[in-house]
């Protein structure tokens, strides 16, 4: 137990004892007994919350979370906004359309997504869901992170992400979200961190043409050339394209088409490329511009029947229709 926890617990103990003493001087014996019992209960509750003996998964912590959110299907409206999921980029694949053209496909793995925190307008002032992905040991997390999972009463997660939602799309704490959250044929927005390429020159970073390679140009063939002016303004303006660190930034690829999902293995196949290296985390949510049909999406998420066995489910493939969606350069 840390020094901060011991100091906090000692102060709570003094407060509880003072409250019991003050109540005993001004009330009857019965009231004294009730006040002492309440102070003891309150002290025991705080001791369980801040002590190191409390379980890491938070099973010993029971508190009033305010609004009760039920896990039941609802009706999605055009103004409704569902939560997203966290996935791991597995790698690239390829498909061939009916003309024989090779089309890139990215495989994403939705690794054990659950709702790790629920934010409501009554408490935080806005509705949102924090989603956790993967698994991680307590020794590999910081103490504030372990305390966060302990307070929420959910398993330890490797990656967290908050998704703003509407009030009708809130889900209960600990709710599992799988690949059936999305439907083959819809469009999604995928956000990730691009590959870091280190320090690069102007030609690689900004696609500059370079300098002439003849007529006296000596050792400046890949130079970016002049960057400033003379006396006016006599400086280099901010935002000038120059050599520097390339990659390693958050980028979003919009309107990515979902080709296939595999509920048995929690895989999603999407058309094209998404930012990030293999093994990196990406964040998937419903497309903002090419909004899917609200009648085809499960809302607020997919609720599996009790007798459904995910390991025996077949992959779901999008209906290609008359126009081939894999036709290049459309």
C-alpha positions as a Markdown table, in Angstrom:
| # | Residue | x | y | z |
|---|---|---|---|---|
| 1 | Unk | 0.0 | 0.0 | 0.0 |
| 2 | Unk | 1.4 | 3.4 | -1.0 |
| 3 | Unk | 2.0 | 6.3 | 1.4 |
| 4 | Unk | -0.8 | 8.2 | -0.3 |
| 5 | Unk | -3.3 | 5.4 | 0.3 |
| 6 | Unk | -2.2 | 5.0 | 4.0 |
| 7 | Unk | -2.6 | 8.8 | 4.6 |
| 8 | Unk | -6.0 | 8.9 | 2.9 |
| 9 | Unk | -7.2 | 5.9 | 4.9 |
| 10 | Unk | -6.0 | 7.4 | 8.2 |
| 11 | Unk | -7.8 | 10.6 | 7.5 |
| 12 | Unk | -11.0 | 8.7 | 6.6 |
| 13 | Unk | -10.7 | 6.8 | 9.9 |
| 14 | Unk | -10.4 | 10.0 | 11.9 |
| 15 | Unk | -13.4 | 11.6 | 10.1 |
| 16 | Unk | -15.5 | 8.5 | 10.8 |
| 17 | Unk | -14.4 | 8.4 | 14.5 |
| 18 | Unk | -15.2 | 12.1 | 14.9 |
| 19 | Unk | -18.6 | 11.7 | 13.3 |
| 20 | Unk | -19.4 | 8.8 | 15.7 |
| 21 | Unk | -18.2 | 10.8 | 18.7 |
| 22 | Unk | -20.1 | 13.9 | 17.9 |
| 23 | Unk | -23.3 | 11.9 | 17.3 |
| 24 | Unk | -22.9 | 10.1 | 20.6 |
| 25 | Unk | -22.8 | 13.4 | 22.6 |
| 26 | Unk | -26.1 | 14.7 | 21.1 |
| 27 | Unk | -28.2 | 11.6 | 20.5 |
| 28 | Unk | -29.5 | 8.6 | 22.4 |
| 29 | Unk | -27.8 | 5.2 | 22.7 |
| 30 | Unk | -29.7 | 3.8 | 19.7 |
| 31 | Unk | -28.7 | 6.7 | 17.5 |
| 32 | Unk | -25.1 | 6.3 | 18.6 |
| 33 | Unk | -25.2 | 2.7 | 17.6 |
| 34 | Unk | -26.6 | 3.5 | 14.1 |
| 35 | Unk | -24.1 | 6.3 | 13.5 |
| 36 | Unk | -21.2 | 4.2 | 14.5 |
| 37 | Unk | -22.4 | 1.4 | 12.3 |
| 38 | Unk | -22.7 | 3.8 | 9.3 |
| 39 | Unk | -19.3 | 5.2 | 10.0 |
| 40 | Unk | -17.8 | 1.7 | 10.1 |
| 41 | Unk | -19.5 | 0.7 | 6.9 |
| 42 | Unk | -18.3 | 3.9 | 5.1 |
| 43 | Unk | -14.8 | 3.3 | 6.4 |
| 44 | Unk | -14.8 | -0.3 | 5.3 |
| 45 | Unk | -16.0 | 0.7 | 1.8 |
| 46 | Unk | -13.2 | 3.3 | 1.4 |
| 47 | Unk | -10.7 | 0.8 | 2.7 |
| 48 | Unk | -11.6 | -1.8 | 0.1 |
| 49 | Unk | -11.4 | 0.8 | -2.7 |
| 50 | Unk | -8.0 | 2.2 | -1.8 |
| 51 | Unk | -6.2 | -0.8 | -0.2 |
| 52 | Unk | -3.8 | -3.0 | -2.1 |
| 53 | Unk | -5.7 | -6.1 | -0.8 |
| 54 | Unk | -8.6 | -5.3 | -3.1 |
| 55 | Unk | -8.9 | -7.5 | -6.2 |
| 56 | Unk | -7.4 | -6.2 | -9.4 |
| 57 | Unk | -10.5 | -6.9 | -11.4 |
| 58 | Unk | -12.6 | -4.8 | -8.9 |
| 59 | Unk | -14.9 | -7.6 | -7.8 |
| 60 | Unk | -14.9 | -6.3 | -4.2 |
| 61 | Unk | -16.0 | -2.8 | -5.2 |
| 62 | Unk | -19.8 | -2.2 | -5.3 |
| 63 | Unk | -21.0 | 1.3 | -5.8 |
| 64 | Unk | -24.0 | 3.1 | -7.2 |
| 65 | Unk | -23.3 | 4.0 | -10.8 |
| 66 | Unk | -26.5 | 6.1 | -11.3 |
| 67 | Unk | -28.5 | 5.3 | -14.4 |
| 68 | Unk | -29.1 | 1.6 | -15.1 |
| 69 | Unk | -28.4 | 0.8 | -18.8 |
| 70 | Unk | -29.9 | -2.3 | -20.1 |
| 71 | Unk | -28.5 | -4.5 | -22.9 |
| 72 | Unk | -31.4 | -4.7 | -25.3 |
| 73 | Unk | -31.9 | -4.0 | -29.0 |
| 74 | Unk | -33.2 | -0.7 | -30.0 |
| 75 | Unk | -34.4 | 1.3 | -33.1 |
| 76 | Unk | -31.7 | 3.3 | -34.8 |
| 77 | Unk | -32.6 | 6.7 | -36.1 |
| 78 | Unk | -30.8 | 8.8 | -38.7 |
| 79 | Unk | -29.4 | 10.9 | -35.8 |
| 80 | Unk | -28.2 | 8.0 | -33.8 |
| 81 | Unk | -24.5 | 7.4 | -33.4 |
| 82 | Unk | -23.1 | 4.0 | -32.5 |
| 83 | Unk | -19.8 | 3.2 | -30.8 |
| 84 | Unk | -16.7 | 2.0 | -32.7 |
| 85 | Unk | -14.4 | -0.9 | -32.1 |
| 86 | Unk | -10.6 | -1.4 | -31.7 |
| 87 | Unk | -8.9 | -3.8 | -34.0 |
| 88 | Unk | -5.4 | -5.1 | -34.7 |
| 89 | Unk | -4.1 | -4.8 | -38.3 |
| 90 | Unk | -3.1 | -8.4 | -39.3 |
| 91 | Unk | -1.8 | -7.7 | -42.8 |
| 92 | Unk | -2.6 | -7.3 | -46.4 |
| 93 | Unk | -4.2 | -9.8 | -48.8 |
| 94 | Unk | -5.5 | -9.6 | -52.4 |
| 95 | Unk | -8.5 | -10.5 | -54.4 |
| 96 | Unk | -9.1 | -10.7 | -58.2 |
| 97 | Unk | -12.2 | -9.2 | -59.7 |
| 98 | Unk | -14.0 | -10.6 | -62.7 |
| 99 | Unk | -11.6 | -8.7 | -65.1 |
| 100 | Unk | -8.6 | -10.3 | -63.5 |
| 101 | Unk | -7.4 | -7.1 | -61.7 |
| 102 | Unk | -5.7 | -7.5 | -58.3 |
| 103 | Unk | -7.4 | -5.6 | -55.5 |
| 104 | Unk | -5.7 | -5.1 | -52.1 |
| 105 | Unk | -7.6 | -6.3 | -49.0 |
| 106 | Unk | -6.7 | -5.5 | -45.4 |
| 107 | Unk | -7.4 | -8.1 | -42.7 |
| 108 | Unk | -8.3 | -6.6 | -39.2 |
| 109 | Unk | -8.8 | -8.6 | -36.0 |
| 110 | Unk | -11.2 | -7.4 | -33.4 |
| 111 | Unk | -9.6 | -8.7 | -30.2 |
| 112 | Unk | -12.0 | -9.1 | -27.3 |
| 113 | Unk | -13.6 | -5.7 | -27.2 |
| 114 | Unk | -15.6 | -4.8 | -24.1 |
| 115 | Unk | -17.2 | -1.6 | -22.6 |
| 116 | Unk | -14.7 | -0.5 | -20.0 |
| 117 | Unk | -16.4 | 2.7 | -19.0 |
| 118 | Unk | -19.8 | 4.4 | -19.5 |
| 119 | Unk | -20.0 | 8.2 | -19.5 |
| 120 | Unk | -23.5 | 9.7 | -19.1 |
| 121 | Unk | -24.8 | 13.3 | -19.4 |
| 122 | Unk | -25.7 | 13.2 | -15.7 |
| 123 | Unk | -22.2 | 12.5 | -14.5 |
| 124 | Unk | -19.7 | 13.6 | -17.2 |
| 125 | Unk | -21.9 | 15.9 | -19.1 |
| 126 | Unk | -21.8 | 14.0 | -22.4 |
| 127 | Unk | -22.6 | 10.4 | -23.6 |
| 128 | Unk | -19.6 | 8.3 | -24.6 |
| 129 | Unk | -18.3 | 4.7 | -24.3 |
| 130 | Unk | -14.8 | 3.7 | -23.5 |
| 131 | Unk | -13.8 | 0.5 | -25.3 |
| 132 | Unk | -11.0 | -1.8 | -24.2 |
| 133 | Unk | -9.2 | -4.2 | -26.4 |
| 134 | Unk | -6.9 | -7.2 | -25.8 |
| 135 | Unk | -5.4 | -8.4 | -22.5 |
| 136 | Unk | -2.5 | -7.3 | -20.3 |
| 137 | Unk | -1.0 | -8.2 | -17.0 |
| 138 | Unk | -1.1 | -5.9 | -14.0 |
| 139 | Unk | 2.7 | -5.8 | -13.8 |
| 140 | Unk | 2.8 | -4.3 | -17.3 |
| 141 | Unk | 0.4 | -1.5 | -16.5 |
| 142 | Unk | 0.9 | 1.7 | -14.4 |
| 143 | Unk | -0.8 | 2.1 | -11.0 |
| 144 | Unk | -3.3 | 4.7 | -12.3 |
| 145 | Unk | -4.3 | 2.3 | -15.1 |
| 146 | Unk | -4.8 | -0.6 | -12.7 |
| 147 | Unk | -6.8 | 1.6 | -10.4 |
| 148 | Unk | -9.0 | 2.7 | -13.3 |
| 149 | Unk | -9.9 | -0.9 | -14.3 |
| 150 | Unk | -10.3 | -1.8 | -10.6 |
| 151 | Unk | -12.8 | 1.0 | -10.0 |
| 152 | Unk | -14.8 | 0.1 | -13.1 |
| 153 | Unk | -14.8 | -3.6 | -12.2 |
| 154 | Unk | -13.6 | -4.8 | -15.7 |
| 155 | Unk | -10.7 | -7.0 | -16.8 |
| 156 | Unk | -7.3 | -5.4 | -17.6 |
| 157 | Unk | -7.1 | -4.3 | -21.2 |
| 158 | Unk | -4.2 | -3.5 | -23.5 |
| 159 | Unk | -5.7 | -0.6 | -25.4 |
| 160 | Unk | -8.4 | 1.9 | -24.6 |
| 161 | Unk | -10.3 | 4.3 | -26.8 |
| 162 | Unk | -13.3 | 6.6 | -26.2 |
| 163 | Unk | -16.1 | 6.8 | -28.8 |
| 164 | Unk | -18.7 | 9.6 | -28.6 |
| 165 | Unk | -22.2 | 8.2 | -29.0 |
| 166 | Unk | -25.8 | 9.3 | -28.6 |
| 167 | Unk | -27.8 | 8.5 | -25.5 |
| 168 | Unk | -29.9 | 5.8 | -27.2 |
| 169 | Unk | -26.6 | 4.0 | -28.1 |
| 170 | Unk | -25.2 | 3.6 | -24.6 |
| 171 | Unk | -24.2 | 0.0 | -23.6 |
| 172 | Unk | -23.8 | -1.5 | -20.1 |
| 173 | Unk | -20.4 | -1.8 | -18.5 |
| 174 | Unk | -18.6 | -5.0 | -19.5 |
| 175 | Unk | -20.7 | -5.6 | -22.6 |
| 176 | Unk | -18.8 | -7.5 | -25.3 |
| 177 | Unk | -18.6 | -6.1 | -28.9 |
| 178 | Unk | -17.6 | -8.4 | -31.8 |
| 179 | Unk | -17.3 | -8.2 | -35.5 |
| 180 | Unk | -21.1 | -8.6 | -35.9 |
| 181 | Unk | -21.3 | -5.0 | -34.8 |
| 182 | Unk | -20.6 | -4.2 | -38.5 |
| 183 | Unk | -22.4 | -5.5 | -41.6 |
| 184 | Unk | -20.7 | -6.6 | -44.9 |
| 185 | Unk | -21.3 | -4.1 | -47.6 |
| 186 | Unk | -21.3 | -1.0 | -45.4 |
| 187 | Unk | -18.7 | 1.8 | -45.3 |
| 188 | Unk | -16.5 | 2.6 | -42.3 |
| 189 | Unk | -13.8 | 5.1 | -41.3 |
| 190 | Unk | -10.5 | 3.5 | -40.1 |
| 191 | Unk | -8.1 | 5.6 | -37.9 |
| 192 | Unk | -4.6 | 4.6 | -37.1 |
| 193 | Unk | -1.0 | 5.7 | -36.7 |
| 194 | Unk | 1.0 | 5.7 | -39.9 |
| 195 | Unk | 4.3 | 4.0 | -40.3 |
| 196 | Unk | 7.2 | 6.0 | -38.9 |
| 197 | Unk | 9.9 | 6.6 | -41.6 |
| 198 | Unk | 12.3 | 8.7 | -39.6 |
| 199 | Unk | 14.1 | 11.8 | -40.9 |
| 200 | Unk | 13.6 | 12.2 | -44.6 |
| 201 | Unk | 14.5 | 14.8 | -47.2 |
| 202 | Unk | 12.2 | 17.0 | -49.3 |
| 203 | Unk | 12.0 | 14.7 | -52.2 |
| 204 | Unk | 10.9 | 11.7 | -50.2 |
| 205 | Unk | 8.8 | 13.6 | -47.7 |
| 206 | Unk | 7.0 | 16.1 | -50.0 |
| 207 | Unk | 7.7 | 14.6 | -53.5 |
| 208 | Unk | 9.8 | 17.5 | -54.6 |
| 209 | Unk | 11.4 | 17.3 | -58.1 |
| 210 | Unk | 14.9 | 18.1 | -56.9 |
| 211 | Unk | 17.7 | 20.2 | -58.5 |
| 212 | Unk | 19.3 | 19.8 | -61.9 |
| 213 | Unk | 21.9 | 17.0 | -62.2 |
| 214 | Unk | 24.1 | 18.8 | -64.8 |
| 215 | Unk | 25.5 | 22.2 | -65.8 |
| 216 | Unk | 27.5 | 22.9 | -62.6 |
| 217 | Unk | 25.0 | 21.7 | -60.0 |
| 218 | Unk | 27.4 | 20.1 | -57.5 |
| 219 | Unk | 26.2 | 17.9 | -54.6 |
| 220 | Unk | 22.8 | 19.6 | -54.5 |
| 221 | Unk | 20.8 | 17.3 | -56.8 |
| 222 | Unk | 18.3 | 16.4 | -54.0 |
| 223 | Unk | 18.3 | 19.8 | -52.3 |
| 224 | Unk | 15.0 | 21.6 | -51.7 |
| 225 | Unk | 16.4 | 24.9 | -52.9 |
| 226 | Unk | 15.6 | 28.4 | -51.5 |
| 227 | Unk | 13.4 | 28.6 | -48.5 |
| 228 | Unk | 13.2 | 32.3 | -47.6 |
| 229 | Unk | 13.3 | 35.8 | -49.1 |
| 230 | Unk | 15.6 | 38.8 | -49.0 |
| 231 | Unk | 15.0 | 41.8 | -46.7 |
| 232 | Unk | 11.2 | 41.4 | -46.9 |
| 233 | Unk | 10.3 | 39.4 | -45.0 |
| 234 | Unk | 13.8 | 38.2 | -44.2 |
| 235 | Unk | 12.7 | 35.0 | -42.6 |
| 236 | Unk | 11.2 | 31.6 | -43.3 |
| 237 | Unk | 7.5 | 31.4 | -42.9 |
| 238 | Unk | 6.0 | 28.8 | -40.7 |
| 239 | Unk | 4.7 | 25.7 | -42.4 |
| 240 | Unk | 7.4 | 25.6 | -45.1 |
| 241 | Unk | 7.8 | 22.2 | -46.6 |
| 242 | Unk | 11.3 | 21.1 | -45.6 |
| 243 | Unk | 13.1 | 17.9 | -44.6 |
| 244 | Unk | 12.0 | 16.5 | -41.3 |
| 245 | Unk | 10.5 | 13.5 | -39.5 |
| 246 | Unk | 8.1 | 11.6 | -41.7 |
| 247 | Unk | 5.2 | 9.4 | -40.7 |
| 248 | Unk | 4.1 | 8.4 | -37.2 |
| 249 | Unk | 1.0 | 10.6 | -37.3 |
| 250 | Unk | -2.7 | 9.8 | -36.8 |
| 251 | Unk | -4.5 | 9.5 | -40.1 |
| 252 | Unk | -8.1 | 8.4 | -41.0 |
| 253 | Unk | -9.0 | 6.6 | -44.2 |
| 254 | Unk | -12.7 | 7.4 | -44.9 |
| 255 | Unk | -15.4 | 5.3 | -46.7 |
| 256 | Unk | -13.6 | 2.0 | -46.4 |
| 257 | Unk | -15.8 | -0.8 | -47.8 |
| 258 | Unk | -16.4 | -3.9 | -45.6 |
| 259 | Unk | -16.1 | -6.9 | -47.8 |
| 260 | Unk | -16.4 | -9.9 | -45.4 |
| 261 | Unk | -16.5 | -10.6 | -41.7 |
| 262 | Unk | -15.7 | -13.9 | -39.9 |
| 263 | Unk | -17.5 | -14.2 | -36.6 |
| 264 | Unk | -15.7 | -17.4 | -35.6 |
| 265 | Unk | -12.3 | -15.7 | -35.7 |
| 266 | Unk | -13.4 | -12.1 | -35.2 |
| 267 | Unk | -11.8 | -11.0 | -38.6 |
| 268 | Unk | -12.9 | -8.2 | -40.8 |
| 269 | Unk | -11.8 | -7.9 | -44.5 |
| 270 | Unk | -11.9 | -4.3 | -45.9 |
| 271 | Unk | -11.1 | -3.0 | -49.3 |
| 272 | Unk | -7.9 | -1.1 | -49.7 |
| 273 | Unk | -5.2 | -0.1 | -47.3 |
| 274 | Unk | -5.5 | 1.3 | -43.8 |
| 275 | Unk | -2.9 | 3.3 | -41.8 |
| 276 | Unk | -0.4 | 1.6 | -39.5 |
| 277 | Unk | 2.0 | -1.3 | -39.5 |
| 278 | Unk | 1.2 | -4.9 | -39.0 |
| 279 | Unk | 0.3 | -5.5 | -35.3 |
| 280 | Unk | -0.7 | -1.9 | -34.7 |
| 281 | Unk | -4.1 | -0.8 | -33.3 |
| 282 | Unk | -6.7 | 0.8 | -35.6 |
| 283 | Unk | -10.1 | 2.3 | -34.7 |
| 284 | Unk | -13.2 | 1.4 | -36.8 |
| 285 | Unk | -16.5 | 3.3 | -36.7 |
| 286 | Unk | -19.4 | 3.9 | -39.1 |
| 287 | Unk | -18.6 | 6.1 | -42.0 |
| 288 | Unk | -19.4 | 9.8 | -41.6 |
| 289 | Unk | -20.0 | 10.6 | -45.3 |
| 290 | Unk | -21.2 | 7.3 | -46.8 |
| 291 | Unk | -23.6 | 6.6 | -44.0 |
| 292 | Unk | -25.0 | 3.0 | -44.0 |
| 293 | Unk | -28.6 | 2.2 | -44.1 |
| 294 | Unk | -29.9 | 2.3 | -40.5 |
| 295 | Unk | -32.2 | -0.6 | -41.2 |
| 296 | Unk | -29.3 | -3.0 | -41.9 |
| 297 | Unk | -27.2 | -2.1 | -38.8 |
| 298 | Unk | -27.6 | -3.8 | -35.4 |
| 299 | Unk | -28.4 | -1.2 | -32.8 |
| 300 | Unk | -26.8 | -0.3 | -30.4 |
| 301 | Unk | -24.8 | -3.4 | -31.2 |
| 302 | Unk | -25.3 | -7.1 | -32.2 |
| 303 | Unk | -26.8 | -9.2 | -29.4 |
| 304 | Unk | -26.1 | -12.9 | -30.0 |
| 305 | Unk | -28.8 | -15.5 | -29.1 |
| 306 | Unk | -28.1 | -17.7 | -26.1 |
| 307 | Unk | -28.0 | -20.8 | -28.2 |
| 308 | Unk | -25.5 | -19.4 | -30.8 |
| 309 | Unk | -22.1 | -21.0 | -31.0 |
| 310 | Unk | -19.6 | -18.4 | -32.5 |
| 311 | Unk | -17.1 | -21.1 | -33.4 |
| 312 | Unk | -19.6 | -22.7 | -35.9 |
| 313 | Unk | -20.6 | -19.5 | -37.7 |
| 314 | Unk | -19.8 | -19.2 | -41.4 |
| 315 | Unk | -18.2 | -16.0 | -42.8 |
| 316 | Unk | -20.5 | -13.4 | -44.1 |
| 317 | Unk | -19.7 | -11.9 | -47.5 |
| 318 | Unk | -21.1 | -8.7 | -49.0 |
| 319 | Unk | -23.4 | -8.9 | -51.9 |
| 320 | Unk | -21.4 | -7.7 | -54.9 |
| 321 | Unk | -24.4 | -6.9 | -57.0 |
| 322 | Unk | -24.4 | -6.0 | -60.7 |
| 323 | Unk | -21.5 | -3.5 | -60.4 |
| 324 | Unk | -18.2 | -5.0 | -59.3 |
| 325 | Unk | -17.0 | -3.0 | -56.2 |
| 326 | Unk | -13.5 | -4.3 | -56.8 |
| 327 | Unk | -13.3 | -2.7 | -60.3 |
| 328 | Unk | -10.2 | -0.4 | -60.2 |
| 329 | Unk | -10.2 | 3.3 | -61.0 |
| 330 | Unk | -13.9 | 4.1 | -60.6 |
